[in-house]
Amino acid sequence: MKIVETYSHLNGLEFLLVHKPKLWNEIQYVIQQIDAEVCKTKVSEEKTMKGRLLYSPKELNIAFKELLGSSKWKESRFSYWVTKNEKLIRKTLTMHQKSRKKKLSKLDFTQSSVIIKLIL
């Protein structure tokens, strides 16, 4: 695989480049090692693409998990409250989880306070 585009949430990429370049290099290396063609196992059921082989998100997740899992990256889950108000978001983070309106997010991989979220 190769990186075609990045989305730098809250300047996350810039943070990696400046403060954690080894982790960024590791992420790039893992992406380069994945053979995406092997992950084309999903058969489309869509009317316009019926029978066409597509990339399987499950297979791609397995490939990432194998490579990143061997390098201290762990899966994590985090519940949070959804709002556009930044001050309210920060306030709810310190609240007891039972008193929050939950939305569960699965963080695909975390290490050293760096999070990778695969969007396939």
N, C-alpha and C positions, 0 to 999 in steps of 0.2 A: 504494500500500500504506500501511498504518498500523501502528504498534507497538501491539500489544494487551497484551503481557506481556514482561517482561524477566527474565533470570536473571543476577544479578550475582555471577559467580565471583570469590571472594576480594575482594569489594567493588570490582570493576572499574568498575561504573557510577559509584559514588561517587568513585572516583579520576578518572574522566573529567570528572565535573561540577566537581570542585574544581581539578584540575591541567591538564586539557586540554579546556576547554569548546568551543574551536573545532572540535576533532575530533568531539565529540559532536554539535554543530550540523550538521556536515558529514554525519555518519551519518544523522541524522534527515532532513535534506534529501534525501539519496539515496533513502531508503526512501519518502518522499512522492512522489518522481518516478517510481517504478516502477508501471506499470499492470499489476497482477497478472492482470486478466482476459485480457490478451493472452497470458499464459503458461499459460492453460488449454488445453493441447494434448495432454495425455496421456489416452488412452482406457483406462478401467479394464477389467481382465480378471477382477476379483474376482467371485465368483458372485453376491454380493448387490448389486453396483453395475455389473454388466456393461454396457459401452457408455457409461457416464457420463463426461463430461469432467472431468478433474482438473487441478490445478496441476502443471505439469511442473518438477521440481527442476532439470533441465538448463536449461530456458528461464529460470527465475528466476536461476540462477547466471550465465547469460550477461548478463542485464539488470544484475545487480549488478556484474559484471566490467566492463561497458561504462562504467557511471557511476563506480564507484570507481577503475577503472584510469586514468581521465583525471585523477584527483586524487592521484597519487603513492602509491596503495595498491598493494601487491605481494602475489603469492601466495607462500607459504612452506611448506616441509615440515620436520618435526621428528621425530626418532625418540626414544623414551623408554622407560623401564622401568616397568611397572605394578606398584604395591604400595600398600597402605594406610598403610605406615609412612612418615611425613613425613620423618624423619631419613634414612632410607634413600633416599628420592627425591632429597633434596638431595645426598647423597653420590654417587649414580649420575650426576647431571648433569655432574660434573667428570671422570667416567671416559671413557676412549677409547671411541668409538662401537662399535668391533668387539667390545669386551668386555661390552657391554650386551645383555640380551635385548631385541630390538627390537619395538617396536610403532610403526608409522609413522602420524603424524597429519598430515593436510593442513590447514593453517591457511588459510582462504579468503582473508583479506586482512590485511596488517600494515602499520603505519606508525607511526613514532616510538614504538616498543615497545608499541603498542596492537594487539590481535589481534581480528579479527572472525571468528567461526565461525558459518556459516549452518547452521541446523538446520531442514530443510524436511520 
